[in-house]
Amino acid sequence: MIGELVLHIAAWRNIVRRRIAGEKFEVSTQDDWPPFAGDPAAWKAALSGLTKSHQTLLAGLAKLPASRIDKPAVPGGSSCYVQLMGIAQHDAYHAGQISMLKKGA
């Protein structure tokens, strides 16, 4: 379960990065919840992907002109600001779930 959450968090960081870059696309179930194999190699890859998703989101944010922050990320969508605040809240929510799972609650 934690592996699925890690992949999901990374996936949504990448989705937001693509959106603030202006890329419009549909999020598939596969995009939303990538499958997790569950073995040690899959766990290592998931952690690496999580780190990379953070780095590429920050790089995308650095390229975002200040003039676009309050404008829709993509036509008809929410603003870049809302997307970025949303991903921070999304990460925090799922980090809480992971913490509870680790404690066995």
Beta strands, then each sheet from edge to edge (+ up, - down):
end
